[in-house]
Amino acid sequence: MSGSVETPLAVERPTPRRGRPRDDRLDAAIVDATVAEVGAKGWSGATIEGIAARAGVGRGTIYRRWPSKTDLFQYAAAAVTRPVQASDSGSFVEDLFAAILPIADLLTRPELAALLPSLLAEAANDPAIQQTLRAFVAQSRQQAIEAVERARRRGDIVQTTDAETLVDMLAGALVYRRLLLGEATDAAAVRALVRQAVQSCAMPTVTEENS
């Protein structure tokens, strides 16, 4: 019987990773150093050298992870705004409160409160910084937007409620109080803001409809 012998198909093997795996604790230290450096010196004044010194690492350690200061800050912004687990309790007030409170907590951190004004100023002239801020804001408010949309689907609020506008009103109030008035907003103040916002878009009662 003639014929060629089939050779088995080659099995692709994963390419081994070179070097040591990334150290999450070191990444966290660099993130903290980045926030502190930009908060103290502003975006323009912050340097990779300064960040490295604060983190107690060499410049090469940072550049092996992030090729530029912008890349590093984009990572840092995402790291400090990691969303908490979504709350779906069935109560619009409680779900919105759970989503908004972390934003207020972020603003109570002195280093972040010092960071935002310089970034807002730089964003006016630097598209990269503007994009970083947009990503920062989008991630921070996503859970709140989802809470509004769930309430609208359940019929808890009027169908014309714009989720993004409502959340922007709440977040704007927090930023106004922290950055312009210098007031930290605690849980009680956040709950009061949320209740007022919910009241403004609640479905009318039968008495209100007939009046």
N, CA, C and O of each residue as an XYZ file, in Angstrom:
844
protein
N       0.859     -1.191      0.000
C       0.000      0.000      0.000
C       0.885      1.227      0.000
O       1.745      1.388      0.866
N       0.673      2.070     -0.952
C       1.535      3.246     -1.071
C       0.865      4.446     -0.444
O      -0.343      4.433     -0.207
N       1.593      5.425     -0.189
C       1.054      6.666      0.383
C       2.055      7.277      1.331
O       2.942      6.602      1.854
N       1.900      8.522      1.533
C       2.832      9.225      2.404
C       2.321      9.181      3.822
O       1.117      9.098      4.061
N       3.217      9.237      4.733
C       2.868      9.248      6.143
C       2.547     10.673      6.555
O       3.355     11.582      6.361
N       1.334     10.869      7.138
C       0.943     12.216      7.538
C       1.709     12.627      8.784
O       1.852     11.865      9.741
N       2.180     13.818      8.737
C       2.878     14.346      9.916
C       1.871     15.023     10.812
O       0.974     15.707     10.318
N       1.988     14.855     12.098
C       1.028     15.483     12.998
C       1.092     17.002     12.912
O       2.147     17.589     12.674
N      -0.064     17.616     13.114
C      -0.097     19.075     13.077
C       0.732     19.640     14.211
O       0.714     19.137     15.334
N       1.446     20.680     13.896
C       2.258     21.313     14.925
C       1.357     21.996     15.941
O       0.390     22.668     15.584
N       1.680     21.819     17.170
C       0.909     22.438     18.242
C       1.550     23.767     18.592
O       2.738     23.839     18.909
N       0.731     24.835     18.530
C       1.262     26.144     18.873
C       1.455     26.238     20.373
O       0.555     25.943     21.158
N       2.614     26.644     20.736
C       2.917     26.812     22.148
C       2.947     28.291     22.476
O       3.462     29.097     21.701
N       2.398     28.645     23.622
C       2.441     30.067     23.987
C       3.861     30.545     24.170
O       4.708     29.849     24.732
N       4.101     31.733     23.690
C       5.429     32.312     23.837
C       5.657     32.666     25.292
O       4.868     33.405     25.881
N       6.714     32.154     25.875
C       6.943     32.461     27.293
C       7.161     33.949     27.499
O       7.813     34.610     26.690
N       6.613     34.471     28.583
C       6.797     35.880     28.904
C       8.174     36.093     29.471
O       8.646     35.321     30.305
N       8.800     37.126     29.022
C      10.143     37.435     29.497
C      10.080     38.388     30.674
O       9.178     39.218     30.785
N      11.026     38.250     31.519
C      11.124     39.155     32.646
C      10.164     38.784     33.763
O       9.403     37.821     33.667
N      10.224     39.572     34.819
C       9.375     39.318     35.970
C       7.981     39.894     35.747
O       7.829     40.906     35.063
N       6.960     39.253     36.323
C       5.612     39.815     36.187
C       5.518     41.157     36.901
O       6.281     41.430     37.827
N       4.580     41.991     36.467
C       4.415     43.306     37.075
C       3.974     43.171     38.517
O       3.182     42.297     38.871
N       4.497     44.042     39.324
C       4.181     44.060     40.738
C       3.050     45.057     40.973
O       3.241     46.263     40.814
N       1.873     44.557     41.352
C       0.724     45.440     41.550
C       0.987     46.465     42.643
O       0.510     47.598     42.568
N       1.751     46.063     43.664
C       2.038     47.006     44.746
C       2.920     48.146     44.261
O       2.765     49.288     44.693
N       3.844     47.830     43.365
C       4.704     48.866     42.805
C       3.896     49.800     41.907
O       4.092     51.015     41.927
N       2.994     49.229     41.124
C       2.126     50.052     40.278
C       1.314     51.015     41.139
O       1.173     52.190     40.799
N       0.778     50.512     42.261
C      -0.024     51.362     43.156
C       0.820     52.491     43.732
O       0.345     53.620     43.856
N       2.072     52.194     44.086
C       2.958     53.220     44.630
C       3.239     54.299     43.583
O       3.304     55.483     43.913
N       3.404     53.895     42.333
C       3.665     54.849     41.263
C       2.424     55.699     40.989
O       2.535     56.896     40.721
N       1.261     55.089     41.055
C       0.015     55.838     40.878
C      -0.111     56.905     41.962
O      -0.408     58.062     41.664
N       0.114     56.522     43.216
C       0.031     57.486     44.321
C       1.042     58.617     44.121
O       0.734     59.784     44.364
N       2.247     58.260     43.677
C       3.278     59.267     43.454
C       2.897     60.202     42.314
O       3.195     61.395     42.358
N       2.235     59.660     41.290
C       1.805     60.484     40.159
C       0.771     61.508     40.595
O       0.879     62.688     40.262
N      -0.227     61.058     41.338
C      -1.268     61.968     41.829
C      -0.653     63.047     42.715
O      -1.012     64.219     42.603
N       0.268     62.658     43.592
C       0.908     63.625     44.492
C       1.766     64.619     43.721
O       1.753     65.812     44.027
N       2.502     64.152     42.738
C       3.390     65.024     41.961
C       2.597     66.048     41.154
O       2.915     67.237     41.167
N       1.562     65.581     40.451
C       0.765     66.506     39.645
C      -0.025     67.451     40.550
O      -0.196     68.626     40.226
N      -0.504     66.940     41.677
C      -1.224     67.794     42.606
C      -0.348     68.889     43.180
O      -0.817     70.003     43.417
N       0.930     68.582     43.407
C       1.838     69.560     44.017
C       2.403     70.550     43.004
O       2.605     71.721     43.326
N       2.662     70.081     41.765
C       3.367     70.908     40.794
C       2.548     71.295     39.576
O       3.004     72.083     38.747
N       1.344     70.749     39.458
C       0.580     70.988     38.242
C       1.042     70.043     37.148
O       2.089     69.405     37.260
N       0.240     69.961     36.080
C       0.579     69.031     35.003
C       1.900     69.404     34.333
O       2.736     68.535     34.083
N       2.091     70.686     34.042
C       3.301     71.111     33.337
C       4.551     70.922     34.197
O       5.613     70.565     33.687
N       4.419     71.160     35.492
C       5.587     71.059     36.359
C       5.939     69.639     36.766
O       7.076     69.371     37.154
N       4.988     68.731     36.685
C       5.251     67.344     37.081
C       6.193     66.675     36.087
O       6.091     66.896     34.880
N       7.099     65.866     36.594
C       8.058     65.163     35.735
C       8.117     63.691     36.124
O       7.778     63.302     37.242
N       8.555     62.897     35.171
C       8.758     61.476     35.462
C       9.811     61.310     36.545
O       9.704     60.420     37.389
N      10.834     62.170     36.523
C      11.881     62.103     37.548
C      11.286     62.346     38.938
O      11.611     61.647     39.897
N      10.403     63.358     39.027
C       9.773     63.659     40.304
C       8.875     62.531     40.782
O       8.852     62.205     41.968
N       8.137     61.939     39.853
C       7.262     60.819     40.200
C       8.090     59.631     40.676
O       7.753     58.979     41.664
N       9.175     59.362     39.958
C      10.042     58.244     40.333
C      10.623     58.448     41.727
O      10.696     57.511     42.522
N      11.037     59.686     42.019
C      11.615     59.975     43.330
C      10.576     59.771     44.432
O      10.891     59.216     45.485
N       9.356     60.211     44.199
C       8.314     60.037     45.199
C       7.988     58.560     45.423
O       7.702     58.138     46.543
N       8.035     57.783     44.339
C       7.704     56.355     44.443
C       8.884     55.521     44.910
O       8.722     54.353     45.263
N      10.085     56.121     44.914
C      11.273     55.378     45.317
C      11.730     54.359     44.290
O      12.239     53.294     44.640
N      11.542     54.697     43.002
C      11.955     53.806     41.915
C      12.790     54.592     40.920
O      12.888     55.816     41.016
N      13.389     53.899     39.970
C      14.136     54.551     38.910
C      13.227     54.941     37.755
O      12.136     54.392     37.604
N      13.680     55.894     36.935
C      12.893     56.321     35.778
C      12.594     55.155     34.855
O      11.509     55.065     34.281
N      13.567     54.262     34.716
C      13.384     53.118     33.821
C      12.225     52.233     34.245
O      11.540     51.661     33.398
N      11.999     52.114     35.544
C      10.890     51.301     36.040
C       9.563     51.858     35.544
O       8.651     51.108     35.197
N       9.469     53.179     35.515
C       8.236     53.804     35.033
C       8.118     53.672     33.521
O       7.058     53.313     33.008
N       9.200     53.960     32.806
C       9.131     53.921     31.346
C       8.907     52.512     30.806
O       8.386     52.355     29.702
N       9.285     51.498     31.555
C       8.996     50.133     31.107
C       7.506     49.841     31.188
O       7.012     48.941     30.508
N       6.800     50.575     31.994
C       5.368     50.369     32.147
C       4.548     51.329     31.296
O       3.549     50.936     30.694
N       4.968     52.573     31.248
C       4.223     53.604     30.517
C       5.201     54.432     29.695
O       6.163     54.964     30.250
N       4.986     54.556     28.395
C       5.960     55.235     27.536
C       6.005     56.749     27.689
O       6.956     57.382     27.232
N       4.989     57.345     28.325
C       4.977     58.797     28.450
C       4.244     59.209     29.725
O       3.568     58.402     30.363
N       4.395     60.468     30.075
C       3.706     61.006     31.249
C       2.190     60.949     31.058
O       1.448     60.665     31.998
N       1.741     61.221     29.831
C       0.312     61.179     29.557
C      -0.242     59.769     29.751
O      -1.294     59.592     30.366
N       0.466     58.764     29.227
C       0.031     57.376     29.399
C      -0.028     56.999     30.877
O      -0.956     56.322     31.322
N       0.968     57.445     31.623
C       0.999     57.148     33.056
C      -0.189     57.807     33.752
O      -0.844     57.172     34.579
N      -0.474     59.059     33.436
C      -1.564     59.718     34.128
C      -2.916     59.142     33.742
O      -3.816     59.067     34.578
N      -3.071     58.734     32.492
C      -4.320     58.104     32.089
C      -4.546     56.823     32.888
O      -5.669     56.532     33.301
N      -3.485     56.067     33.102
C      -3.583     54.859     33.922
C      -3.918     55.225     35.360
O      -4.762     54.587     35.989
N      -3.256     56.254     35.878
C      -3.485     56.671     37.264
C      -4.923     57.142     37.454
O      -5.554     56.823     38.461
N      -5.443     57.901     36.486
C      -6.815     58.392     36.595
C      -7.802     57.236     36.627
O      -8.771     57.260     37.386
N      -7.554     56.219     35.797
C      -8.435     55.044     35.802
C      -8.306     54.271     37.104
O      -9.289     53.732     37.613
N      -7.082     54.215     37.648
C      -6.847     53.437     38.869
C      -7.549     54.037     40.075
O      -8.084     53.303     40.905
N      -7.556     55.363     40.184
C      -8.160     55.992     41.365
C      -9.668     56.105     41.236
O     -10.341     56.485     42.194
N     -10.216     55.778     40.059
C     -11.668     55.851     39.889
C     -12.253     54.502     39.535
O     -13.261     54.426     38.833
N     -11.634     53.437     40.012
C     -12.185     52.112     39.749
C     -13.611     52.051     40.300
O     -13.836     52.354     41.472
N     -14.584     51.656     39.450
C     -15.970     51.660     39.915
C     -16.221     50.619     40.998
O     -15.653     49.527     40.979
N     -17.079     50.980     41.935
C     -17.476     50.030     42.957
C     -18.533     49.108     42.366
O     -19.059     49.369     41.284
N     -18.838     48.039     43.073
C     -19.832     47.097     42.584
C     -21.185     47.789     42.460
O     -21.607     48.519     43.357
N     -21.853     47.552     41.344
C     -23.123     48.213     41.095
C     -24.153     47.817     42.141
O     -24.224     46.661     42.558
N     -24.949     48.793     42.556
C     -26.022     48.551     43.507
C     -27.343     48.533     42.763
O     -27.699     49.517     42.115
N     -28.081     47.427     42.844
C     -29.384     47.319     42.206
C     -30.363     46.815     43.252
O     -30.789     45.661     43.222
N     -30.714     47.703     44.183
C     -31.568     47.343     45.311
C     -33.045     47.462     44.982
O     -33.894     46.995     45.741
N     -33.357     48.086     43.854
C     -34.748     48.355     43.530
C     -35.210     49.712     44.014
O     -36.312     50.149     43.684
N     -34.377     50.383     44.795
C     -34.682     51.733     45.285
C     -33.823     52.728     44.523
O     -32.595     52.653     44.567
N     -34.460     53.653     43.829
C     -33.708     54.629     43.053
C     -32.841     55.493     43.960
O     -31.685     55.767     43.636
N     -33.389     55.923     45.089
C     -32.623     56.765     46.004
C     -31.367     56.044     46.475
O     -30.279     56.620     46.451
N     -31.502     54.792     46.903
C     -30.359     54.063     47.440
C     -29.330     53.750     46.355
O     -28.126     53.850     46.594
N     -29.795     53.375     45.170
C     -28.864     53.054     44.086
C     -28.106     54.292     43.628
O     -26.907     54.225     43.358
N     -28.801     55.418     43.539
C     -28.140     56.651     43.106
C     -27.180     57.142     44.185
O     -26.093     57.633     43.879
N     -27.579     57.011     45.427
C     -26.695     57.391     46.531
C     -25.416     56.550     46.512
O     -24.322     57.087     46.683
N     -25.547     55.233     46.304
C     -24.384     54.345     46.275
C     -23.454     54.678     45.117
O     -22.246     54.461     45.212
N     -24.004     55.201     44.027
C     -23.182     55.547     42.863
C     -22.525     56.912     42.997
O     -21.423     57.113     42.486
N     -23.176     57.856     43.675
C     -22.662     59.217     43.789
C     -21.677     59.352     44.946
O     -20.732     60.135     44.857
N     -21.877     58.612     46.018
C     -21.015     58.746     47.195
C     -19.528     58.556     46.874
O     -18.713     59.321     47.390
N     -19.123     57.562     46.035
C     -17.693     57.437     45.723
C     -17.104     58.671     45.049
O     -15.921     58.965     45.225
N     -17.915     59.400     44.276
C     -17.419     60.629     43.657
C     -17.111     61.662     44.744
O     -16.076     62.328     44.706
N     -18.023     61.786     45.712
C     -17.790     62.710     46.824
C     -16.572     62.291     47.627
O     -15.789     63.137     48.060
N     -16.407     60.987     47.828
C     -15.250     60.487     48.581
C     -13.938     60.833     47.870
O     -12.951     61.189     48.515
N     -13.935     60.723     46.532
C     -12.737     61.078     45.773
C     -12.361     62.542     45.998
O     -11.187     62.883     46.145
N     -13.370     63.387     46.022
C     -13.115     64.813     46.163
C     -12.661     65.205     47.560
O     -12.156     66.309     47.763
N     -12.837     64.307     48.525
C     -12.364     64.609     49.877
C     -10.882     64.307     50.036
O     -10.267     64.710     51.023
N     -10.305     63.597     49.067
C      -8.873     63.306     49.131
C      -8.104     64.570     48.777
O      -8.232     65.066     47.658
N      -7.306     65.108     49.701
C      -6.636     66.392     49.460
C      -5.802     66.412     48.191
O      -5.783     67.412     47.473
N      -5.108     65.308     47.910
C      -4.241     65.304     46.728
C      -5.043     65.388     45.442
O      -4.591     65.999     44.473
N      -6.243     64.777     45.416
C      -7.071     64.856     44.220
C      -7.725     66.227     44.094
O      -7.865     66.754     42.990
N      -8.125     66.801     45.222
C      -8.692     68.145     45.191
C      -7.666     69.155     44.685
O      -8.017     70.117     44.003
N      -6.394     68.932     45.024
C      -5.336     69.822     44.537
C      -5.016     69.549     43.070
O      -4.536     70.429     42.356
N      -5.278     68.352     42.638
C      -4.948     67.939     41.277
C      -5.903     68.522     40.237
O      -5.468     68.949     39.167
N      -7.185     68.543     40.541
C      -8.191     68.889     39.539
C      -8.054     70.297     38.966
O      -8.159     70.449     37.749
N      -7.824     71.343     39.778
C      -7.732     72.678     39.180
C      -6.643     72.796     38.121
O      -6.855     73.411     37.076
N      -5.473     72.207     38.389
C      -4.389     72.312     37.407
C      -4.727     71.550     36.139
O      -4.379     71.983     35.041
N      -5.401     70.419     36.281
C      -5.770     69.642     35.102
C      -6.842     70.365     34.282
O      -6.801     70.356     33.051
N      -7.785     70.983     34.961
C      -8.816     71.734     34.238
C      -8.192     72.873     33.439
O      -8.602     73.146     32.311
N      -7.210     73.527     34.024
C      -6.529     74.617     33.318
C      -5.740     74.088     32.123
O      -5.767     74.680     31.045
N      -5.044     72.980     32.316
C      -4.233     72.422     31.225
C      -5.106     71.853     30.114
O      -4.721     71.887     28.945
N      -6.279     71.330     30.467
C      -7.143     70.699     29.475
C      -7.621     71.684     28.419
O      -7.940     71.290     27.297
N      -7.670     72.961     28.774
C      -8.132     73.967     27.813
C      -7.209     74.066     26.603
O      -7.647     74.457     25.521
N      -5.935     73.715     26.777
C      -4.958     73.853     25.690
C      -4.307     72.544     25.277
O      -3.536     72.511     24.317
N      -4.608     71.461     25.991
C      -3.942     70.192     25.704
C      -4.988     69.111     25.449
O      -5.629     68.647     26.392
N      -5.175     68.696     24.178
C      -6.190     67.685     23.861
C      -5.978     66.365     24.604
O      -6.948     65.686     24.942
N      -4.723     65.997     24.862
C      -4.455     64.741     25.561
C      -4.982     64.795     26.990
O      -5.569     63.830     27.480
N      -4.769     65.928     27.654
C      -5.267     66.083     29.010
C      -6.786     66.154     29.005
O      -7.437     65.606     29.895
N      -7.351     66.822     28.016
C      -8.802     66.898     27.904
C      -9.402     65.504     27.754
O     -10.429     65.199     28.360
N      -8.763     64.658     26.948
C      -9.253     63.294     26.762
C      -9.138     62.493     28.049
O     -10.014     61.688     28.368
N      -8.052     62.716     28.790
C      -7.881     62.031     30.065
C      -8.994     62.415     31.038
O      -9.555     61.558     31.720
N      -9.304     63.696     31.095
C     -10.374     64.152     31.976
C     -11.725     63.593     31.561
O     -12.540     63.236     32.411
N     -11.967     63.516     30.258
C     -13.232     62.970     29.773
C     -13.365     61.502     30.179
O     -14.439     61.058     30.584
N     -12.266     60.755     30.066
C     -12.300     59.347     30.474
C     -12.509     59.225     31.979
O     -13.243     58.354     32.445
N     -11.858     60.105     32.733
C     -11.982     60.140     34.190
C     -13.436     60.369     34.590
O     -13.973     59.665     35.446
N     -14.068     61.361     33.963
C     -15.450     61.695     34.284
C     -16.401     60.577     33.865
O     -17.311     60.213     34.609
N     -16.180     60.033     32.656
C     -17.071     58.989     32.153
C     -17.076     57.772     33.076
O     -18.132     57.212     33.367
N     -15.909     57.373     33.528
C     -15.830     56.213     34.406
C     -16.453     56.504     35.763
O     -17.090     55.632     36.355
N     -16.274     57.722     36.255
C     -16.776     58.072     37.577
C     -18.298     58.093     37.636
O     -18.883     57.744     38.661
N     -18.941     58.498     36.546
C     -20.389     58.687     36.595
C     -21.198     57.549     35.988
O     -22.428     57.596     36.008
N     -20.533     56.526     35.447
C     -21.247     55.485     34.721
C     -22.275     54.758     35.578
O     -23.393     54.505     35.129
N     -21.900     54.422     36.810
C     -22.832     53.681     37.663
C     -24.062     54.514     37.993
O     -25.172     53.989     38.079
N     -23.858     55.824     38.179
C     -24.992     56.695     38.469
C     -25.933     56.772     37.271
O     -27.153     56.755     37.436
N     -25.378     56.855     36.081
C     -26.203     56.891     34.869
C     -27.021     55.612     34.748
O     -28.201     55.651     34.400
N     -26.392     54.490     35.033
C     -27.107     53.211     34.956
C     -28.225     53.146     35.992
O     -29.282     52.576     35.720
N     -28.009     53.719     37.175
C     -29.055     53.741     38.203
C     -30.259     54.544     37.726
O     -31.401     54.144     37.951
N     -30.011     55.678     37.066
C     -31.115     56.491     36.540
C     -31.868     55.720     35.459
O     -33.098     55.729     35.429
N     -31.139     55.062     34.585
C     -31.791     54.339     33.490
C     -32.624     53.170     34.013
O     -33.693     52.885     33.473
N     -32.143     52.486     35.065
C     -32.941     51.404     35.654
C     -34.238     51.958     36.244
O     -35.307     51.373     36.074
N     -34.130     53.097     36.943
C     -35.322     53.708     37.535
C     -36.319     54.110     36.458
O     -37.529     53.998     36.655
N     -35.823     54.572     35.335
C     -36.717     54.968     34.245
C     -37.423     53.748     33.659
O     -38.611     53.806     33.341
N     -36.691     52.643     33.517
C     -37.298     51.426     32.993
C     -38.362     50.884     33.953
O     -39.375     50.338     33.515
N     -38.131     51.035     35.262
C     -39.111     50.554     36.243
C     -40.327     51.466     36.336
O     -41.350     51.080     36.903
N     -40.223     52.664     35.788
C     -41.321     53.611     35.882
C     -41.302     54.415     37.160
O     -42.317     54.998     37.540
N     -40.146     54.458     37.840
C     -40.039     55.226     39.079
C     -39.935     56.726     38.820
O     -40.282     57.535     39.681
N     -39.464     57.090     37.650
C     -39.283     58.504     37.313
C     -39.886     58.759     35.939
O     -40.152     57.827     35.180
N     -40.097     60.030     35.631
C     -40.717     60.356     34.339
C     -39.802     59.910     33.200
O     -38.577     59.967     33.312
N     -40.411     59.470     32.115
C     -39.667     58.889     31.012
C     -38.779     59.897     30.284
O     -37.834     59.508     29.597
N     -39.073     61.174     30.429
C     -38.264     62.198     29.753
C     -36.999     62.553     30.524
O     -36.222     63.397     30.076
N     -36.782     61.926     31.672
C     -35.581     62.218     32.469
C     -34.330     61.879     31.677
O     -34.192     60.764     31.173
N     -33.425     62.831     31.567
C     -32.152     62.606     30.880
C     -31.117     62.168     31.915
O     -30.746     62.942     32.798
N     -30.656     60.929     31.803
C     -29.770     60.356     32.819
C     -28.470     61.140     32.952
O     -28.034     61.431     34.066
N     -27.856     61.481     31.840
C     -26.573     62.170     31.897
C     -26.720     63.565     32.509
O     -25.874     63.997     33.292
N     -27.792     64.263     32.149
C     -28.003     65.607     32.705
C     -28.225     65.546     34.210
O     -27.677     66.359     34.955
N     -29.024     64.587     34.659
C     -29.295     64.464     36.088
C     -28.015     64.166     36.862
O     -27.764     64.765     37.908
N     -27.212     63.247     36.350
C     -25.962     62.893     37.031
C     -24.981     64.057     36.994
O     -24.269     64.297     37.969
N     -24.935     64.783     35.880
C     -24.049     65.948     35.794
C     -24.437     67.009     36.819
O     -23.565     67.674     37.378
N     -25.736     67.176     37.071
C     -26.181     68.142     38.062
C     -25.664     67.759     39.451
O     -25.207     68.614     40.210
N     -25.741     66.474     39.772
C     -25.275     66.018     41.080
C     -23.752     66.139     41.194
O     -23.234     66.666     42.178
N     -23.054     65.649     40.184
C     -21.589     65.711     40.221
C     -21.114     67.165     40.222
O     -20.150     67.506     40.908
N     -21.791     68.015     39.454
C     -21.417     69.424     39.424
C     -21.576     70.086     40.779
O     -20.764     70.926     41.167
N     -22.626     69.705     41.498
C     -22.824     70.263     42.840
C     -21.695     69.853     43.777
O     -21.251     70.646     44.607
N     -21.230     68.609     43.641
C     -20.133     68.129     44.479
C     -18.839     68.885     44.181
O     -18.128     69.312     45.091
N     -18.548     69.041     42.888
C     -17.327     69.752     42.497
C     -17.397     71.214     42.926
O     -16.412     71.770     43.411
N     -18.554     71.832     42.750
C     -18.744     73.237     43.159
C     -18.471     73.405     44.647
O     -17.745     74.313     45.050
N     -19.047     72.540     45.453
C     -18.864     72.659     46.897
C     -17.408     72.425     47.304
O     -16.890     73.094     48.199
N     -16.756     71.472     46.642
C     -15.386     71.139     47.058
C     -14.365     72.137     46.543
O     -13.514     72.603     47.301
N     -14.441     72.467     45.261
C     -13.390     73.294     44.662
C     -13.626     74.790     44.838
O     -12.669     75.545     45.012
N     -14.875     75.227     44.796
C     -15.147     76.662     44.896
C     -15.449     77.104     46.321
O     -15.013     78.174     46.744
N     -16.189     76.291     47.060
C     -16.529     76.654     48.430
C     -15.561     76.062     49.456
O     -15.536     76.487     50.611
N     -14.769     75.083     49.028
C     -13.821     74.449     49.943
C     -14.485     73.596     50.999
O     -13.927     73.390     52.077
N     -15.688     73.090     50.697
C     -16.425     72.273     51.649
C     -16.379     70.801     51.244
O     -16.643     70.462     50.090
N     -16.047     69.938     52.185
C     -16.115     68.503     51.938
C     -17.568     68.057     52.092
O     -18.239     68.461     53.042
N     -18.055     67.239     51.179
C     -19.441     66.791     51.198
C     -19.503     65.400     51.802
O     -19.012     64.440     51.207
N     -20.107     65.283     52.987
C     -20.177     63.988     53.647
C     -21.390     63.198     53.165
O     -22.140     63.650     52.301
N     -21.567     62.003     53.744
C     -22.636     61.114     53.285
C     -24.012     61.743     53.468
O     -24.885     61.580     52.615
N     -24.212     62.455     54.563
C     -25.512     63.080     54.802
C     -25.815     64.132     53.741
O     -26.946     64.225     53.265
N     -24.812     64.923     53.369
C     -25.017     65.952     52.343
C     -25.273     65.318     50.979
O     -26.099     65.807     50.208
N     -24.562     64.223     50.680
C     -24.779     63.523     49.412
C     -26.206     62.978     49.357
O     -26.878     63.092     48.332
N     -26.663     62.389     50.456
C     -28.017     61.839     50.478
C     -29.055     62.951     50.269
O     -30.052     62.744     49.577
N     -28.825     64.123     50.862
C     -29.753     65.232     50.685
C     -29.799     65.683     49.229
O     -30.872     65.972     48.701
N     -28.635     65.743     48.579
C     -28.587     66.108     47.163
C     -29.331     65.081     46.307
O     -30.091     65.434     45.406
N     -29.094     63.808     46.608
C     -29.727     62.742     45.843
C     -31.250     62.797     46.004
O     -31.982     62.676     45.022
N     -31.721     62.976     47.225
C     -33.169     63.029     47.454
C     -33.803     64.198     46.707
O     -34.902     64.066     46.169
N     -33.128     65.327     46.669
C     -33.651     66.480     45.945
C     -33.704     66.199     44.449
O     -34.666     66.567     43.774
N     -32.664     65.544     43.934
C     -32.629     65.209     42.511
C     -33.724     64.214     42.153
O     -34.383     64.350     41.122
N     -33.916     63.214     43.007
C     -34.942     62.208     42.758
C     -36.329     62.842     42.801
O     -37.193     62.510     41.990
N     -36.536     63.741     43.732
C     -37.832     64.420     43.845
C     -38.150     65.213     42.582
O     -39.310     65.315     42.182
N     -37.122     65.771     41.957
C     -37.350     66.612     40.778
C     -37.815     65.822     39.561
O     -38.392     66.397     38.638
N     -37.574     64.519     39.543
C     -37.956     63.720     38.367
C     -38.896     62.575     38.720
O     -39.146     61.704     37.887
N     -39.420     62.564     39.945
C     -40.316     61.490     40.368
C     -41.630     61.549     39.606
O     -42.063     62.618     39.176
N     -42.263     60.386     39.441
C     -43.562     60.338     38.793
C     -44.586     61.095     39.630
O     -44.585     60.956     40.853
N     -45.444     61.877     39.027
C     -46.450     62.619     39.795
C     -47.458     61.685     40.443
O     -47.797     60.642     39.883
N     -47.930     62.055     41.610
C     -48.941     61.263     42.297
C     -50.290     61.532     41.668
O     -50.450     62.459     40.875
N     -51.267     60.704     42.035
C     -52.611     60.859     41.475
C     -53.175     62.241     41.805
O     -53.815     62.871     40.963
N     -52.935     62.714     43.044
C     -53.434     64.032     43.440
C     -52.840     65.134     42.577
O     -53.537     66.058     42.159
N     -51.515     65.021     42.311
C     -50.857     66.030     41.489
C     -51.381     66.022     40.067
O     -51.505     67.076     39.443
N     -51.697     64.808     39.534
C     -52.168     64.708     38.163
C     -53.541     65.352     37.998
O     -53.848     65.924     36.952
N     -54.371     65.252     39.056
C     -55.723     65.765     38.968
C     -55.863     67.223     39.355
O     -56.924     67.822     39.175
N     -54.778     67.802     39.894
C     -54.865     69.183     40.357
C     -54.759     70.166     39.204
O     -54.813     71.377     39.419
